[in-house]
């Protein structure tokens, strides 16, 4: 067996020090911590594939707008809980330009990142009807959203979409909705971590079921228009970002500045609530919140209680980025296509050395290259593979932590440096030599 780039004894000692009994269940932070300590103590640079943090410069057009707002003195003023009027207007235009859906600016409400948008959505949806106390997650998904449900004390159900694509998806979703307990359906599209992209027919099935069973779809568009197989970046012309909003009036779209605009540090996003849902009165919400409709409960109760609004100057940044995108002055999609190229190169290396892509297709189409992809290795469980790769200076998280039932790892492309492709090639040659007989 060839010597691994990092001594096994070092990794094993660090894992034991952190008290990680099962590496398959190690959190992102734990994996990151092991990698950082191993890198420091060994002097070997890690190829860090575990963190889903943007790795590109923030959009300059947003930075300039935010700086100007600060220089003009906006920091002295509290933001309106409903959001800055210009951001609301530009969000409405942006959704029309790239999703081809009409949403009144009143329903476009800035939040402190999509995480806060999800938290407020879960709060509002779970209180809308006391008979409906469960959130349904179409997995795999963002682990923190389930933690949010736990914090709220809201029940949740999950299933792995891997075996339920196409015509199988609708019946599977309906099997949960038919209980009468589901208040909300949650998924990301493109998906974190699998990069699966639900098709129009699948979204139609979910949307029609949401209407039939009166459940609210929380569609997380954190990776907006980042299915690079299609040109989704041309405003007011097809193809558009696929969305359940075409098939139901029961939806909340979460549109984040973090990935599409590389604006993660300012924690800025917008929750876009369908017009009919925004103005709808639920008896249980009305009894609890002075007769307010859904949308005003979301903003004037949930968001006000959480943060009393969203950072003022960041709203100017997002408004300007959305304006420029809708006007065709700023091709935000072109800015982030780097992630797709990184994914292609990384996949080539892993596939060349015996790995396989776990979530490899969208029905009849190969999975897109993007921010994430998934890998497995024959004969290895998720935990075994994640730990084994640490000996080669490669860190990634296990799919089990995202709600997946598949054995494998999530790979994030955001922090890969150009010089690391050759390193990964060399390290995976050794990995293959050491593991081909296992």
C-alpha positions as a Markdown table, in Angstrom:
| # | Residue | x | y | z |
|---|---|---|---|---|
| 1 | Unk | 0.0 | 0.0 | 0.0 |
| 2 | Unk | 1.3 | 3.4 | -0.9 |
| 3 | Unk | 1.8 | 6.1 | 1.7 |
| 4 | Unk | -1.1 | 8.5 | 2.0 |
| 5 | Unk | -0.4 | 12.2 | 1.8 |
| 6 | Unk | -1.4 | 12.6 | 5.5 |
| 7 | Unk | -0.6 | 10.0 | 8.1 |
| 8 | Unk | -3.6 | 7.9 | 9.1 |
| 9 | Unk | -2.6 | 8.2 | 12.7 |
| 10 | Unk | -2.9 | 12.0 | 12.6 |
| 11 | Unk | -6.4 | 11.9 | 11.2 |
| 12 | Unk | -7.5 | 9.1 | 13.6 |
| 13 | Unk | -6.2 | 11.0 | 16.6 |
| 14 | Unk | -7.9 | 14.2 | 15.6 |
| 15 | Unk | -11.2 | 12.4 | 15.0 |
| 16 | Unk | -11.0 | 10.8 | 18.4 |
| 17 | Unk | -10.1 | 14.1 | 20.1 |
| 18 | Unk | -13.3 | 15.7 | 18.7 |
| 19 | Unk | -15.4 | 12.7 | 19.9 |
| 20 | Unk | -16.7 | 11.8 | 16.4 |
| 21 | Unk | -17.9 | 8.2 | 16.9 |
| 22 | Unk | -19.5 | 7.9 | 13.5 |
| 23 | Unk | -17.9 | 9.9 | 10.7 |
| 24 | Unk | -21.0 | 9.4 | 8.5 |
| 25 | Unk | -22.8 | 11.7 | 10.9 |
| 26 | Unk | -20.1 | 14.3 | 11.3 |
| 27 | Unk | -21.4 | 17.8 | 10.7 |
| 28 | Unk | -19.9 | 20.3 | 8.2 |
| 29 | Unk | -18.3 | 22.2 | 11.1 |
| 30 | Unk | -16.7 | 19.0 | 12.5 |
| 31 | Unk | -15.3 | 17.9 | 9.1 |
| 32 | Unk | -14.0 | 21.4 | 8.6 |
| 33 | Unk | -12.4 | 21.4 | 12.0 |
| 34 | Unk | -10.6 | 18.1 | 11.4 |
| 35 | Unk | -9.3 | 19.3 | 8.0 |
| 36 | Unk | -8.1 | 22.6 | 9.5 |
| 37 | Unk | -6.2 | 20.9 | 12.3 |
| 38 | Unk | -4.8 | 18.2 | 10.0 |
| 39 | Unk | -3.6 | 20.8 | 7.6 |
| 40 | Unk | -1.9 | 22.8 | 10.3 |
| 41 | Unk | -0.2 | 19.8 | 11.9 |
| 42 | Unk | 0.8 | 18.0 | 8.7 |
| 43 | Unk | 1.7 | 21.0 | 6.5 |
| 44 | Unk | -0.3 | 19.4 | 3.7 |
| 45 | Unk | -2.9 | 21.7 | 2.0 |
| 46 | Unk | -6.4 | 20.2 | 2.0 |
| 47 | Unk | -8.7 | 20.3 | -1.0 |
| 48 | Unk | -11.8 | 21.5 | 0.9 |
| 49 | Unk | -15.0 | 20.3 | -0.7 |
| 50 | Unk | -17.2 | 20.4 | 2.4 |
| 51 | Unk | -18.4 | 24.0 | 2.8 |
| 52 | Unk | -21.2 | 25.5 | 0.7 |
| 53 | Unk | -19.8 | 29.0 | 0.8 |
| 54 | Unk | -19.5 | 31.2 | -2.3 |
| 55 | Unk | -16.0 | 31.4 | -3.6 |
| 56 | Unk | -16.4 | 34.2 | -6.1 |
| 57 | Unk | -16.1 | 38.0 | -5.6 |
| 58 | Unk | -19.3 | 39.8 | -4.7 |
| 59 | Unk | -21.1 | 41.5 | -7.6 |
| 60 | Unk | -19.5 | 44.9 | -7.9 |
| 61 | Unk | -22.7 | 46.6 | -8.9 |
| 62 | Unk | -24.2 | 45.6 | -5.6 |
| 63 | Unk | -21.1 | 46.7 | -3.6 |
| 64 | Unk | -21.2 | 50.1 | -5.3 |
| 65 | Unk | -24.9 | 50.6 | -4.6 |
| 66 | Unk | -24.5 | 49.6 | -0.9 |
| 67 | Unk | -21.5 | 51.8 | -0.4 |
| 68 | Unk | -23.4 | 54.8 | -1.9 |
| 69 | Unk | -26.3 | 54.1 | 0.4 |
| 70 | Unk | -24.0 | 54.1 | 3.4 |
| 71 | Unk | -22.3 | 57.3 | 2.3 |
| 72 | Unk | -25.7 | 58.9 | 1.8 |
| 73 | Unk | -26.4 | 58.1 | 5.5 |
| 74 | Unk | -28.9 | 55.2 | 5.3 |
| 75 | Unk | -27.3 | 53.5 | 8.3 |
| 76 | Unk | -29.0 | 56.0 | 10.6 |
| 77 | Unk | -32.4 | 54.8 | 9.6 |
| 78 | Unk | -34.3 | 51.7 | 10.6 |
| 79 | Unk | -35.5 | 49.8 | 7.5 |
| 80 | Unk | -39.2 | 49.3 | 7.0 |
| 81 | Unk | -40.3 | 45.9 | 8.1 |
| 82 | Unk | -42.0 | 45.4 | 4.8 |
| 83 | Unk | -38.8 | 46.2 | 2.9 |
| 84 | Unk | -37.5 | 49.1 | 0.9 |
| 85 | Unk | -40.0 | 50.0 | -1.8 |
| 86 | Unk | -37.5 | 50.0 | -4.6 |
| 87 | Unk | -36.3 | 46.5 | -3.6 |
| 88 | Unk | -39.8 | 45.2 | -3.6 |
| 89 | Unk | -40.5 | 46.7 | -7.0 |
| 90 | Unk | -37.3 | 45.3 | -8.5 |
| 91 | Unk | -37.8 | 41.9 | -7.0 |
| 92 | Unk | -41.3 | 41.8 | -8.6 |
| 93 | Unk | -39.6 | 42.7 | -12.0 |
| 94 | Unk | -36.8 | 40.2 | -11.5 |
| 95 | Unk | -39.3 | 37.3 | -10.8 |
| 96 | Unk | -41.3 | 38.3 | -13.9 |
| 97 | Unk | -38.1 | 38.6 | -16.0 |
| 98 | Unk | -36.5 | 35.2 | -15.0 |
| 99 | Unk | -39.4 | 33.1 | -13.7 |
| 100 | Unk | -42.2 | 34.5 | -15.8 |
| 101 | Unk | -44.5 | 34.9 | -12.8 |
| 102 | Unk | -46.4 | 37.9 | -11.6 |
| 103 | Unk | -46.0 | 38.8 | -7.9 |
| 104 | Unk | -47.2 | 42.0 | -6.4 |
| 105 | Unk | -44.4 | 44.0 | -4.9 |
| 106 | Unk | -46.3 | 43.9 | -1.6 |
| 107 | Unk | -45.5 | 40.2 | -1.4 |
| 108 | Unk | -41.8 | 40.6 | -2.0 |
| 109 | Unk | -40.3 | 40.9 | 1.5 |
| 110 | Unk | -36.6 | 41.2 | 2.3 |
| 111 | Unk | -35.2 | 38.7 | 4.9 |
| 112 | Unk | -31.8 | 38.2 | 6.5 |
| 113 | Unk | -30.8 | 35.5 | 4.1 |
| 114 | Unk | -32.9 | 32.6 | 2.9 |
| 115 | Unk | -32.3 | 30.9 | 6.2 |
| 116 | Unk | -34.4 | 33.6 | 8.0 |
| 117 | Unk | -36.9 | 33.4 | 5.2 |
| 118 | Unk | -37.3 | 29.7 | 5.7 |
| 119 | Unk | -37.6 | 30.1 | 9.5 |
| 120 | Unk | -40.3 | 32.7 | 9.2 |
| 121 | Unk | -42.1 | 30.6 | 6.5 |
| 122 | Unk | -42.0 | 27.5 | 8.8 |
| 123 | Unk | -43.4 | 29.6 | 11.7 |
| 124 | Unk | -46.2 | 31.1 | 9.7 |
| 125 | Unk | -47.2 | 27.9 | 7.8 |
| 126 | Unk | -47.2 | 25.8 | 11.0 |
| 127 | Unk | -49.5 | 28.2 | 12.7 |
| 128 | Unk | -51.9 | 28.8 | 9.8 |
| 129 | Unk | -54.1 | 25.7 | 10.6 |
| 130 | Unk | -53.8 | 23.9 | 13.9 |
| 131 | Unk | -54.8 | 20.6 | 12.2 |
| 132 | Unk | -51.6 | 20.8 | 10.0 |
| 133 | Unk | -48.6 | 20.4 | 12.2 |
| 134 | Unk | -46.0 | 18.8 | 9.9 |
| 135 | Unk | -43.5 | 20.0 | 7.3 |
| 136 | Unk | -42.6 | 17.7 | 4.4 |
| 137 | Unk | -39.0 | 17.9 | 3.2 |
| 138 | Unk | -38.3 | 16.5 | -0.3 |
| 139 | Unk | -34.7 | 15.3 | 0.4 |
| 140 | Unk | -31.8 | 15.4 | 0.2 |
| 141 | Unk | -31.8 | 19.0 | 1.4 |
| 142 | Unk | -30.1 | 21.7 | 3.5 |
| 143 | Unk | -29.7 | 20.2 | 7.0 |
| 144 | Unk | -30.1 | 23.5 | 8.8 |
| 145 | Unk | -33.8 | 23.7 | 7.7 |
| 146 | Unk | -34.6 | 20.5 | 9.6 |
| 147 | Unk | -32.7 | 22.0 | 12.6 |
| 148 | Unk | -35.0 | 25.1 | 12.3 |
| 149 | Unk | -38.0 | 22.8 | 12.5 |
| 150 | Unk | -36.6 | 21.2 | 15.6 |
| 151 | Unk | -36.0 | 24.6 | 17.2 |
| 152 | Unk | -39.6 | 25.5 | 16.4 |
| 153 | Unk | -40.9 | 22.3 | 17.8 |
| 154 | Unk | -42.6 | 21.5 | 14.4 |
| 155 | Unk | -42.9 | 17.9 | 13.3 |
| 156 | Unk | -41.5 | 17.0 | 10.0 |
| 157 | Unk | -41.4 | 14.1 | 7.5 |
| 158 | Unk | -38.8 | 13.4 | 4.8 |
| 159 | Unk | -38.2 | 11.2 | 1.8 |
| 160 | Unk | -35.3 | 10.8 | -0.5 |
| 161 | Unk | -36.2 | 11.8 | -4.0 |
| 162 | Unk | -33.7 | 9.4 | -5.5 |
| 163 | Unk | -36.2 | 6.6 | -6.1 |
| 164 | Unk | -39.2 | 8.9 | -6.8 |
| 165 | Unk | -38.4 | 10.9 | -9.9 |
| 166 | Unk | -40.8 | 11.6 | -12.8 |
| 167 | Unk | -44.3 | 10.0 | -12.5 |
| 168 | Unk | -43.4 | 8.5 | -9.1 |
| 169 | Unk | -43.0 | 11.9 | -7.4 |
| 170 | Unk | -46.6 | 12.9 | -7.3 |
| 171 | Unk | -48.0 | 9.7 | -5.6 |
| 172 | Unk | -45.1 | 9.8 | -3.1 |
| 173 | Unk | -45.9 | 13.4 | -2.1 |
| 174 | Unk | -49.6 | 12.7 | -2.0 |
| 175 | Unk | -49.1 | 9.8 | 0.4 |
| 176 | Unk | -48.0 | 12.4 | 3.0 |
| 177 | Unk | -50.5 | 15.1 | 2.1 |
| 178 | Unk | -53.4 | 12.6 | 2.3 |
| 179 | Unk | -52.9 | 12.4 | 6.1 |
| 180 | Unk | -54.2 | 16.0 | 6.4 |
| 181 | Unk | -51.2 | 16.9 | 8.6 |
| 182 | Unk | -48.8 | 18.6 | 6.2 |
| 183 | Unk | -48.7 | 22.4 | 6.3 |
| 184 | Unk | -45.7 | 22.9 | 4.0 |
| 185 | Unk | -43.6 | 21.2 | 1.3 |
| 186 | Unk | -39.9 | 22.2 | 1.2 |
| 187 | Unk | -37.2 | 21.6 | -1.4 |
| 188 | Unk | -34.4 | 23.4 | -3.2 |
| 189 | Unk | -34.2 | 23.6 | -7.0 |
| 190 | Unk | -31.4 | 23.1 | -8.1 |
| 191 | Unk | -31.0 | 20.9 | -5.2 |
| 192 | Unk | -28.5 | 21.1 | -2.4 |
| 193 | Unk | -26.6 | 18.7 | -2.3 |
| 194 | Unk | -27.5 | 16.5 | -5.2 |
| 195 | Unk | -27.9 | 19.2 | -7.9 |
| 196 | Unk | -31.0 | 17.4 | -9.0 |
| 197 | Unk | -33.3 | 19.8 | -10.9 |
| 198 | Unk | -37.0 | 19.0 | -10.7 |
| 199 | Unk | -38.6 | 19.1 | -14.1 |
| 200 | Unk | -41.7 | 21.0 | -15.2 |
| 201 | Unk | -43.9 | 17.9 | -15.0 |
| 202 | Unk | -42.6 | 17.1 | -11.5 |
| 203 | Unk | -43.2 | 20.7 | -10.3 |
| 204 | Unk | -46.7 | 20.6 | -11.9 |
| 205 | Unk | -47.5 | 17.5 | -9.8 |
| 206 | Unk | -46.3 | 19.1 | -6.6 |
| 207 | Unk | -48.1 | 22.3 | -7.3 |
| 208 | Unk | -51.4 | 20.6 | -8.1 |
| 209 | Unk | -51.2 | 18.5 | -5.0 |
| 210 | Unk | -50.4 | 21.6 | -2.9 |
| 211 | Unk | -53.6 | 23.2 | -4.2 |
| 212 | Unk | -55.7 | 20.0 | -3.7 |
| 213 | Unk | -54.5 | 19.4 | -0.2 |
| 214 | Unk | -54.1 | 23.1 | 0.8 |
| 215 | Unk | -50.4 | 22.9 | 1.6 |
| 216 | Unk | -47.9 | 25.7 | 1.1 |
| 217 | Unk | -44.8 | 25.1 | -1.0 |
| 218 | Unk | -41.6 | 26.7 | 0.2 |
| 219 | Unk | -39.4 | 26.7 | -2.9 |
| 220 | Unk | -35.8 | 27.4 | -2.0 |
| 221 | Unk | -34.2 | 29.0 | -5.1 |
| 222 | Unk | -30.8 | 29.6 | -3.4 |
| 223 | Unk | -29.1 | 28.5 | -6.7 |
| 224 | Unk | -31.3 | 30.6 | -8.9 |
| 225 | Unk | -30.8 | 30.0 | -12.7 |
| 226 | Unk | -27.7 | 27.8 | -12.0 |
| 227 | Unk | -28.8 | 24.8 | -14.1 |
| 228 | Unk | -26.2 | 25.5 | -16.7 |
| 229 | Unk | -27.6 | 23.1 | -19.2 |
| 230 | Unk | -30.0 | 25.9 | -20.2 |
| 231 | Unk | -29.5 | 29.6 | -20.7 |
| 232 | Unk | -31.8 | 30.8 | -17.9 |
| 233 | Unk | -30.2 | 34.3 | -17.7 |
| 234 | Unk | -31.9 | 36.2 | -20.5 |
| 235 | Unk | -34.5 | 38.5 | -19.0 |
| 236 | Unk | -38.2 | 38.3 | -20.2 |
| 237 | Unk | -37.5 | 35.5 | -22.6 |
| 238 | Unk | -37.6 | 31.7 | -22.3 |
| 239 | Unk | -36.3 | 29.4 | -21.0 |
| 240 | Unk | -37.2 | 30.5 | -17.4 |
| 241 | Unk | -36.2 | 29.3 | -14.0 |
| 242 | Unk | -38.5 | 26.3 | -13.4 |
| 243 | Unk | -40.8 | 26.9 | -10.5 |
| 244 | Unk | -43.9 | 25.5 | -8.8 |
| 245 | Unk | -45.3 | 29.1 | -9.0 |
| 246 | Unk | -46.7 | 28.2 | -12.4 |
| 247 | Unk | -48.9 | 25.5 | -11.0 |
| 248 | Unk | -50.3 | 26.7 | -7.6 |
| 249 | Unk | -51.2 | 29.9 | -5.7 |
| 250 | Unk | -49.9 | 28.3 | -2.5 |
| 251 | Unk | -46.2 | 29.2 | -2.6 |
| 252 | Unk | -43.3 | 31.1 | -1.1 |
| 253 | Unk | -40.2 | 31.6 | -3.3 |
| 254 | Unk | -36.9 | 32.2 | -1.4 |
| 255 | Unk | -34.5 | 34.1 | -3.7 |
| 256 | Unk | -31.1 | 34.7 | -2.1 |
| 257 | Unk | -28.3 | 37.1 | -2.9 |
| 258 | Unk | -25.7 | 34.6 | -1.6 |
| 259 | Unk | -25.0 | 32.4 | -4.5 |
| 260 | Unk | -26.3 | 33.9 | -7.7 |
| 261 | Unk | -24.9 | 37.3 | -6.8 |
| 262 | Unk | -22.0 | 36.1 | -4.5 |
| 263 | Unk | -23.4 | 38.4 | -1.8 |
| 264 | Unk | -23.5 | 35.9 | 1.1 |
| 265 | Unk | -21.8 | 38.1 | 3.7 |
| 266 | Unk | -24.6 | 40.7 | 3.9 |
| 267 | Unk | -27.3 | 38.1 | 4.6 |
| 268 | Unk | -29.8 | 39.4 | 2.1 |
| 269 | Unk | -32.6 | 37.5 | 0.4 |
| 270 | Unk | -36.3 | 38.0 | -0.5 |
| 271 | Unk | -39.3 | 35.9 | 0.3 |
| 272 | Unk | -41.8 | 36.2 | -2.5 |
| 273 | Unk | -45.3 | 35.2 | -1.4 |
| 274 | Unk | -48.0 | 34.5 | -4.0 |
| 275 | Unk | -50.6 | 37.2 | -4.2 |
| 276 | Unk | -53.5 | 35.0 | -3.2 |
| 277 | Unk | -51.6 | 33.5 | -0.3 |
| 278 | Unk | -50.4 | 36.9 | 0.9 |
| 279 | Unk | -53.9 | 38.2 | 1.2 |
| 280 | Unk | -55.5 | 35.0 | 2.5 |
| 281 | Unk | -57.0 | 34.9 | 5.9 |
| 282 | Unk | -56.5 | 31.8 | 7.9 |
| 283 | Unk | -58.8 | 31.4 | 10.9 |
| 284 | Unk | -56.1 | 30.3 | 13.3 |
| 285 | Unk | -53.7 | 33.1 | 12.2 |
| 286 | Unk | -56.6 | 35.6 | 12.5 |
| 287 | Unk | -57.4 | 34.5 | 16.0 |
| 288 | Unk | -53.8 | 34.8 | 17.1 |
| 289 | Unk | -52.7 | 37.9 | 15.2 |
| 290 | Unk | -55.6 | 40.4 | 15.3 |
| 291 | Unk | -57.2 | 39.3 | 12.1 |
| 292 | Unk | -54.1 | 39.8 | 9.9 |
| 293 | Unk | -53.8 | 37.9 | 6.6 |
| 294 | Unk | -50.9 | 35.5 | 5.9 |
| 295 | Unk | -48.5 | 38.0 | 4.3 |
| 296 | Unk | -48.8 | 40.5 | 7.1 |
| 297 | Unk | -48.4 | 37.9 | 9.8 |
| 298 | Unk | -45.2 | 36.8 | 8.0 |
| 299 | Unk | -43.8 | 40.4 | 8.0 |
| 300 | Unk | -45.3 | 42.3 | 10.9 |
| 301 | Unk | -45.3 | 39.4 | 13.4 |
| 302 | Unk | -42.7 | 36.8 | 12.5 |
| 303 | Unk | -40.0 | 38.9 | 10.9 |
| 304 | Unk | -40.6 | 41.8 | 13.3 |
| 305 | Unk | -40.2 | 39.5 | 16.2 |
| 306 | Unk | -37.1 | 37.9 | 14.7 |
| 307 | Unk | -35.0 | 40.9 | 13.6 |
| 308 | Unk | -37.2 | 44.0 | 13.2 |
| 309 | Unk | -36.2 | 44.1 | 9.5 |
| 310 | Unk | -33.3 | 43.4 | 7.2 |
| 311 | Unk | -30.1 | 45.3 | 6.9 |
| 312 | Unk | -30.9 | 48.6 | 5.2 |
| 313 | Unk | -27.9 | 49.1 | 3.0 |
| 314 | Unk | -27.9 | 45.5 | 1.8 |
| 315 | Unk | -31.4 | 46.1 | 0.4 |
| 316 | Unk | -30.0 | 48.8 | -1.9 |
| 317 | Unk | -27.4 | 46.4 | -3.1 |
| 318 | Unk | -29.9 | 43.6 | -4.0 |
| 319 | Unk | -32.3 | 46.1 | -5.5 |
| 320 | Unk | -29.6 | 47.4 | -7.9 |
| 321 | Unk | -28.4 | 43.9 | -8.8 |
| 322 | Unk | -31.9 | 42.8 | -9.6 |
| 323 | Unk | -32.6 | 46.0 | -11.6 |
| 324 | Unk | -29.5 | 45.6 | -13.7 |
| 325 | Unk | -30.2 | 41.9 | -14.3 |
| 326 | Unk | -33.8 | 42.5 | -15.4 |
| 327 | Unk | -32.6 | 45.4 | -17.6 |
| 328 | Unk | -30.1 | 43.2 | -19.3 |
| 329 | Unk | -27.1 | 45.2 | -18.0 |
| 330 | Unk | -25.8 | 42.5 | -15.7 |
| 331 | Unk | -25.5 | 38.9 | -16.6 |
| 332 | Unk | -25.4 | 37.4 | -13.2 |
| 333 | Unk | -25.6 | 33.9 | -14.5 |
| 334 | Unk | -22.4 | 34.2 | -16.6 |
| 335 | Unk | -20.6 | 35.4 | -13.4 |
| 336 | Unk | -21.3 | 32.1 | -11.6 |
| 337 | Unk | -20.7 | 29.6 | -14.5 |
| 338 | Unk | -17.3 | 29.1 | -13.0 |
| 339 | Unk | -18.9 | 26.6 | -10.6 |
| 340 | Unk | -20.1 | 24.5 | -13.5 |
| 341 | Unk | -16.6 | 24.4 | -15.0 |
| 342 | Unk | -15.1 | 23.4 | -11.7 |
| 343 | Unk | -17.7 | 20.6 | -11.3 |
| 344 | Unk | -16.9 | 19.2 | -14.7 |
| 345 | Unk | -13.1 | 19.1 | -14.0 |
| 346 | Unk | -13.6 | 17.6 | -10.5 |
| 347 | Unk | -16.0 | 15.0 | -11.8 |
| 348 | Unk | -13.6 | 13.9 | -14.5 |
| 349 | Unk | -10.9 | 13.3 | -11.9 |
| 350 | Unk | -13.1 | 11.3 | -9.5 |
| 351 | Unk | -14.6 | 9.2 | -12.3 |
| 352 | Unk | -11.2 | 8.5 | -13.8 |
| 353 | Unk | -10.2 | 6.9 | -10.5 |
| 354 | Unk | -13.1 | 4.6 | -9.8 |
| 355 | Unk | -15.6 | 6.9 | -8.2 |
| 356 | Unk | -19.2 | 7.3 | -9.4 |
| 357 | Unk | -21.8 | 10.0 | -9.3 |
| 358 | Unk | -24.6 | 9.1 | -6.9 |
| 359 | Unk | -27.3 | 11.4 | -8.1 |
| 360 | Unk | -26.3 | 11.2 | -11.7 |
| 361 | Unk | -29.4 | 12.0 | -13.8 |
| 362 | Unk | -32.5 | 14.2 | -14.1 |
| 363 | Unk | -34.7 | 11.5 | -15.6 |
| 364 | Unk | -33.4 | 11.2 | -19.2 |
| 365 | Unk | -30.7 | 13.9 | -18.8 |
| 366 | Unk | -27.3 | 13.7 | -17.2 |
| 367 | Unk | -27.1 | 15.8 | -14.0 |
| 368 | Unk | -25.9 | 19.4 | -14.6 |
| 369 | Unk | -22.5 | 20.6 | -13.6 |
| 370 | Unk | -22.9 | 23.2 | -10.8 |
| 371 | Unk | -22.2 | 24.3 | -7.3 |
| 372 | Unk | -22.6 | 20.7 | -5.9 |
| 373 | Unk | -22.4 | 17.1 | -7.0 |
| 374 | Unk | -22.3 | 13.8 | -5.2 |
| 375 | Unk | -19.8 | 10.9 | -5.3 |
| 376 | Unk | -19.6 | 7.4 | -4.1 |
| 377 | Unk | -17.0 | 4.6 | -4.2 |
| 378 | Unk | -17.7 | 0.9 | -4.7 |
| 379 | Unk | -17.7 | -1.1 | -1.5 |
| 380 | Unk | -17.5 | 2.0 | 0.8 |
| 381 | Unk | -20.1 | 3.4 | 3.1 |
| 382 | Unk | -20.4 | 7.2 | 3.4 |
| 383 | Unk | -18.6 | 7.3 | 6.6 |
| 384 | Unk | -15.8 | 5.1 | 5.4 |
| 385 | Unk | -15.3 | 7.1 | 2.3 |
| 386 | Unk | -15.3 | 10.5 | 4.0 |
| 387 | Unk | -12.8 | 9.3 | 6.6 |
| 388 | Unk | -10.6 | 7.6 | 3.9 |
| 389 | Unk | -10.4 | 10.8 | 1.8 |
| 390 | Unk | -9.2 | 12.7 | 4.8 |
| 391 | Unk | -6.0 | 10.7 | 4.7 |
| 392 | Unk | -5.5 | 12.1 | 1.2 |
| 393 | Unk | -6.1 | 15.7 | 2.2 |
| 394 | Unk | -9.7 | 15.9 | 0.8 |
| 395 | Unk | -12.6 | 16.9 | 3.0 |
| 396 | Unk | -16.4 | 16.4 | 2.2 |
| 397 | Unk | -19.6 | 15.7 | 4.1 |
| 398 | Unk | -21.7 | 12.5 | 4.0 |
| 399 | Unk | -25.0 | 12.5 | 2.2 |
| 400 | Unk | -26.7 | 11.0 | 5.3 |
| 401 | Unk | -26.5 | 14.4 | 7.0 |
| 402 | Unk | -28.6 | 15.9 | 4.2 |
| 403 | Unk | -31.5 | 13.4 | 4.5 |
| 404 | Unk | -30.3 | 11.2 | 1.7 |
| 405 | Unk | -30.6 | 7.4 | 2.0 |
| 406 | Unk | -27.7 | 6.9 | -0.5 |
| 407 | Unk | -24.1 | 6.0 | 0.4 |
| 408 | Unk | -21.9 | 8.9 | -0.8 |
| 409 | Unk | -20.6 | 12.4 | -0.2 |
| 410 | Unk | -21.5 | 15.9 | -1.2 |
| 411 | Unk | -18.8 | 17.8 | -3.1 |
| 412 | Unk | -18.9 | 21.6 | -3.2 |
| 413 | Unk | -17.0 | 23.3 | -5.9 |
| 414 | Unk | -16.8 | 26.8 | -4.4 |
| 415 | Unk | -13.3 | 26.7 | -2.8 |
| 416 | Unk | -11.4 | 24.7 | -5.4 |
| 417 | Unk | -8.2 | 26.5 | -6.5 |
| 418 | Unk | -6.7 | 26.1 | -10.0 |
| 419 | Unk | -3.5 | 24.5 | -8.7 |
| 420 | Unk | -5.5 | 21.9 | -6.8 |
| 421 | Unk | -6.7 | 19.9 | -9.8 |
| 422 | Unk | -3.3 | 18.5 | -10.3 |
| 423 | Unk | -3.0 | 17.7 | -6.6 |
| 424 | Unk | -6.4 | 16.0 | -6.6 |
| 425 | Unk | -5.3 | 13.9 | -9.7 |
| 426 | Unk | -2.2 | 12.7 | -7.9 |
| 427 | Unk | -3.9 | 12.0 | -4.7 |
| 428 | Unk | -6.7 | 10.1 | -6.3 |
| 429 | Unk | -4.2 | 8.0 | -8.2 |
| 430 | Unk | -2.8 | 6.9 | -4.8 |
| 431 | Unk | -6.3 | 6.4 | -3.5 |
| 432 | Unk | -7.2 | 4.2 | -6.4 |
| 433 | Unk | -4.0 | 2.1 | -6.0 |
| 434 | Unk | -4.7 | 1.7 | -2.3 |
| 435 | Unk | -8.4 | 0.8 | -2.6 |
| 436 | Unk | -8.9 | -0.9 | -6.0 |
| 437 | Unk | -8.8 | -4.4 | -4.3 |
| 438 | Unk | -11.2 | -3.5 | -1.5 |
